[in-house]
Amino acid sequence: MIDIDKLKRDRNELLERSKAMLEAAEKENRNFSEAEEKEFRETMDNIDSLGFKIEAEEKIQSLELKNQTPAPPEGDGEFRSLGEFIKTVATNPSDSRLKRDASEQSMGTPAKGGYLVPEKFSAMIDAVAAESAIIRPRATVIPPGDQPDAVNRIPCLDYSGGRNAGVSVSWISEADAKPQTDATLTEIKLEPFELAAHVVVTDKLLANAPQVEAVLRDLLARAIVSAEETAFLQGVGITQPTGIIGNAATLEIPRTTDGSICYTDIANMVGSSIGTNRIFVASISALPQLMTMEDTGGHLSWVPNAAQGFPGTLAGIPVMLSERMPTLGNNGDLLLIDPKAYLIQDGRPLSIAVSEHVYFLNNETVIKIFKSVDGKPGLLAPVLLEDGETEVSPFVQLGAYST
C-alpha cells in the first residue's frame, strides 16, 4: 500500500521549492533564466503528478475499507457493540442485521435513509445523555405510536376561567332540578420535529470501532440532549418544541430588584406555584447570589444538600442549575416548575446515517444521529383560583424588574 503521507510530504517540499524560486526572482526584480524556467516547469509537473497519485490512492484505500468484510456476529447475530454497529452502517450497509428507519414511509413520505439504532445501544446513549438533562427525566413522556411523527392531540381542561374548569357546583334540595354543567375542554397538539446532530470523522477513526463508539456516545448524544433541553426551556414552537420560558401557561413574577434575585422574589414565586414535584431551575450565573441570599431575619436562604444530588434547596425546594437558561438579570434566569406538567411526545426513534460523499477526497465521513420529538407545557394558561383573583401555575418564572 502506497504511503499517502509521504506523497503529501514530497508534494509540499516541491511546493516550497517553487515558491522560493518565485520569491527569489521577484526580490531581484528579474525573470527566470532559461535553466530556472526549465527547473520550475519540471517542479510544477511533478507537483501535478503527485497530486494525481495522492487522489487516486486515497480513493483506492477508501474503496478497500468499504469492501472489508465485517467480523461475523456472535451468538444470536446481534451487534456486539455500538462501535461495530456504526462501522457496519458505514462499510457494509447491506448487512442483514441493519434495520432501516421506515417510519416515515408509513405516512406516505420518503424515508430519511437512516438505520435504527438497536434498542440496547439507544438506551445506553440515552443514559449517558440524561446525566445533564433536567426536564426530560422528570417530564411526562408520551411514547411514539404506530405513526411516530403523526400529530397527537391531547385533550385537557381549560383552567383559565377558574380552578373548576367551567364545572358549576351547587347545593340543591330533593325537588330542585339538577343544574347542567359543561366543562371547558381544549386540546394540546404535539407534533414531533426532527432533531439531528452530525460529526465528521476520519476513515481511520471509523475503522476503529471502540473509538468511534466513544465519539458518538460522548459527543453526539450530549449534543442531542443539549438541544432538547434548550428547546424544552426556551423553544419557540416553530420546527422545535415549545419552551417553558415566556409561554402563555407560565406565570411571570416581577423581580423586586433590578438585575438580581432576592429573598422576596423567591417567596413570591413559591406563593404562585403549584405542583407536587416542584424544582427551581436556575442559571449558573445566578448561583453566587442564591448561595449568599439572606432571608428577612438575616439568615442564609441556601440550604446545602449535595448528598442528595442537588447543590442546594430554597424554601425546601431542590435547585437545579442549567447553562441553558438566560443569564442573571434577564427574564427567566430563575424558574420554579413542576416538570411533570410538561408533556414530551417522542416520535421517530434514534437513527444513524453515514455519508462518505461530502468529504470523500479528504478521507473523512459524516456520521449523523437523529430523532424526532416535541414538547409543550401541559396547560394553556395559568390556573385561576376560586377567589377569582389569584393565579397560580406549575410554571413560574422570574421576570423583569417592575418599578
N, C-alpha and C positions, 0 to 999 in steps of 0.2 A: 504494500500500500504506500503510495506516494505521501511524503511528509508535506502537508499543506502549509504548515507554519514556516518551514524552511523556504518554500517557494515565495511566501509573502515577505520573508526577511530579505531574500535575494532581490525581489522587486523593489523593496524600499531602499536598498542600497543603490540600485540603478537610478531611482528617482532622485536621491540625494546627489548623485554624481552629475546628473543632467542639470539639476538646479544650480549646483556650484559652477558649472561651465557657463550657464547663462549669466549668473551674477558676476563672474569674473570679467566677461566681455562687456557687460553693462558698466561695471565700475571703471574700466579702462576706456569706455566710450568708443568701442570698435566693434567690427563684425567678426564672425568666426573666420579663422584661417581655413584653408582647404582641408587640412588634416583634422582640425577641430570639428568642422561641419560633418566630415565623414564619421568621426567618432560619435558625435551627437546623434546622427541618424541611426547608427547601429545600436546605440543605447536605447533609443525610443522603440526600435523594432523589438529589441529584447524585452522591454517592458510590456509591450503588447502581447508578445508570445507567452510570457509568464502569466499575464492576466488571463489569457485563454486557458492555459493549463490549470490555473487555480480554480476557475469557474467550472471547468469540466470535471476536475477531481472532486470538488465539493458536491456536484450533482451525483456523481457515481457513488460516493460514500453515503450520501443521503438515501439513495435508492437501495443500496445494500442494507442499510439499517432497517428500512421499512420492509425488506424482504426476509428479514430474520424470522425464523420460526419460533414463536414463544414457547417457553417451557411448558411441558404438559401439565395440566391441572392435577392437583392431588385429590384423593378421596372422591367426593361426590361431584367433582368438576367445578367447584366454586373457585373464585379468585382467592388466592392466599393472602393478598394484601391490597390496600388501596393503591399502592405504587404499581403493582402488577396490573391492576385494572386500568389505570391511566396509560401505562405503556402499551397495553393491548389495544386500547382505543386509537392510539397514535400509529402503531405499527402493523396491526392486524385487525382492521375494523370488521372483517367478515367472520371473526371468531363467534362461534355459536353461543358462547356464554353471554355475549353482549345483547342487551335489550334496548331497542330504540325507544325514544320518547315519542309515542304516537298519540298522546292525549289530545293534541290539537286537531289531529286528523279526524277524530270522532266528532268534532264540531264543525267540520267542513272547511278547515283551513290547513295549509301545508304544515308539515312537521318542521320543527326547528333544526333537525339534523343532529341532535344530541343523543347521548346514551344515558339511560337511567343509572344513577349511582346505586349499587346494591345496598339494600336496607341497612345491613350491619355497618357499612362504611359511612352511610349517610348519618346514622345515629352517632357514630364516632365524631364526625365533623360537627354535628350539632352540639355535642357535649363540649368540644373544645371552644366553639364559638360562644356558647352560652355563659362561659366564665365571665364575660364582660357585659352580658345583657342584663337589663333591669326590667323592661316591660314584658317581653315575650314569656319568660319563665313564670310570671305572675298574672298574666292576662288570661282571658277566656279564649282559647284557641279552638277554632272550628275546623275539623279535618276536611280534606277535599272529598268531593262526592264522585259520582260516575263521570261527570264532566267537570274536571278540576277547575277550569278557568271560567266557568259559566257564572252569571250573576246570581248571587244568593241574597234573597230579601228576607230580612229578619224582622218579624212583627214585634212591636214594642208599644208600651203605653206612653202617652204624652202627658208628662207631669208639669208642664209649664203653666197650666191653668190651676194647679193645686195638687197637693200630696195624693189625693184620691183619684187623680187622672179622670175626672169627669163623673165619677161614681157618686151618686147622691145617697145620703144616709139619713133616715128619719125614724122617729118613734111613731107607731101607728096603733090605733085601737083595733079591737077584733073586727069591727064592722067597716072600718075605713078601707078605701081602695089602696092597693099597694102601688107606690109611685113607680113610673117607668124610669129605668136607669140605662144610659148609654155611655159606656166607657169610651174615652178618646183614644183611638188606636192609630198608630202610624207605623212606619217601617224604616229600617236602616238597610241601605243597599251596599253590599260588599261585592266587589269585582276584582279579582286578583290581577295585579300588574306584574310584568316581568322585571326581575332584578338580576343583573348579571355582573360578574367580575371576571377580569382576564389578566393573565400574566404571560410574558414572553420568556421562554426558557431555551437554552441551547440544546441541540440534539444530543450532545454528550451527557447533559444532565438528564434528559428524557430517557436515555438508555439505562440510567441508574435508578431503579425502582424505589429504593429507600429514600433517596434524596428528593425525588420528585414528589413523593408522598408527603414529605415534610413541607415542601413548598406549598402544596395545595392545602394541607391541614392548617398550617400556621399563618399563611398569608391570605389566601382567598377566603377561607372560612371566616377569619376575623374581619375581612373587608365586607363580607356579606352581612354579618351581624351589625357592624358599624352603620352601614347604610340603612338597615332595617330600623335600628333603634333611633337614628336621627329622624327618619320619616315618622315613626310612632310618636315622637316628641314634637317635631316641628313640620311635618309633611303638609303640603298644600292641597293634597287630594286630587291633583291632576296628574295622571300617569304614575301616581305613587299613593301610599296610604295617607289618611288624614290625621294630622298630629293633634296632640292634646293642647299645646300652647296656642292660644288665640282662637280656639274652637268655640262655637256657639254654646256648647254644653259646659264650657269651662267658666267658672265664676272668677272674675278678676278682682282682687283686693288691692286698693291703692296703698302704696307704701307710705310710711309715716315720715321718713327722712330721705331726702333726695340722694340717690346713688349708693344707698347702703341698706342693710337689713337690721331691724331692731326687734326687741322682745315683743313690742306691741304688734308688729307685723305678724309674728308667729301666733300670738293669741287671736288676732282677727282671722287668720287663715284657719286655725283649728275650729273656731266658732262657726265657720261657714262650710265645714266639710262633713261628709257622711261616708260611711263605709266601715266594714269590719276588718279590712286588710290594708289599712292606710300606711303609706310611707311618704316621707319627704324625699324629693329628688332635687338636689342642689348642684349648681355649677361648681366646678372645682375651684374657680376663682373666689367663690363665696366662703370657702372653708375657714380661712383665718378669722373672718367676722363671726361665723357661727360658733367657733370654738372659744372665742373670748366674749361672747354676748352675755350680758347680765340681766337678770330679771328685776322687777321693781324693788326687791329687797337687797339688791346688790350682790346676789349670788350668781355664779356661773350657770347658764341655762344648759350648756352642753354636758351630757352625761356619757362618759366613755363606755363603750360596750363592744370593744373589739373582739372579745372572746366569743361572741355570738355571730361574728361575721359582719358586723356593721361598725363603722367608725365612731358612731355615737347616736344618741337619741335627743330629740327635742320634744318637750311635753309628753315624754314617754313613747314617742313615735320614732321608729327607726329612720335614720337618714342615709340615703344612698347618694353617692357622688357620681356625676357624669360629665365627661368632657364634651358631650353633645348638646349641652344646654347653653343658652345665651350667657354672656359674661356678667359679672356682678354689676348691678345698677340698671340692667336692661330688663324689659318686660319678660317674665318667665324665667328669671335666674333662679327662682325657687318655686317648686310645685309641692302641693300636698294632694296626693291622689290615692284612690283605691284601684290599683291596676286590674283587679278582677272585673271592673266595669268597662274595661277596654276590650273590644272584640277584634280578634285576628282571624282572617279567613285564609287558610293555606290553599294554594292551587296546585299547579303542576309541580311534582316533586323535584328534588335536586337532580340535575343532569349535567353532563360534561360533553363539550365538543372540542375537537382538536383540529387545528389547521396549520399546515406547513407552507401554504402558498404565499402568505403575506411577506414572510422574511426568508423565503426559500434560499436565496443566494447567500444569506448570512448564516446558514446552518442553524436557524432558530425556528421555534414552533410556538404558536399561540395556544394556550390552554384556557378555555372559557368554562366557568361554572355558573349555572343559572337556575332560577326557580321562579315561582310567581306567588305573590302574597298581597293581601290588602288588610287594612286595619282602620277602625273608626271608634270613637267613644260610643258607648252603648246607650246613650240617650241624646236627644236633640237639643235640650235646653236645661238650665238649672231647675231644681225642684222648688216649687213654691209651697211653703209650709201652710198649715191650716190657719195660721193667724192672718193670712192674706198679704203679708208684707215681707216676711223673711225668706230669702232664697238660700238654698244650700246645694251642694253638688259633690259627687265623688271626685271631681276635678277642680282644684282651686290653684290659681297662680297668683304670684305677687306681681302687681302691675307697676305703673309709673307713679311717681310722687304727685300727690294732689294737695294744692295749697288750700 
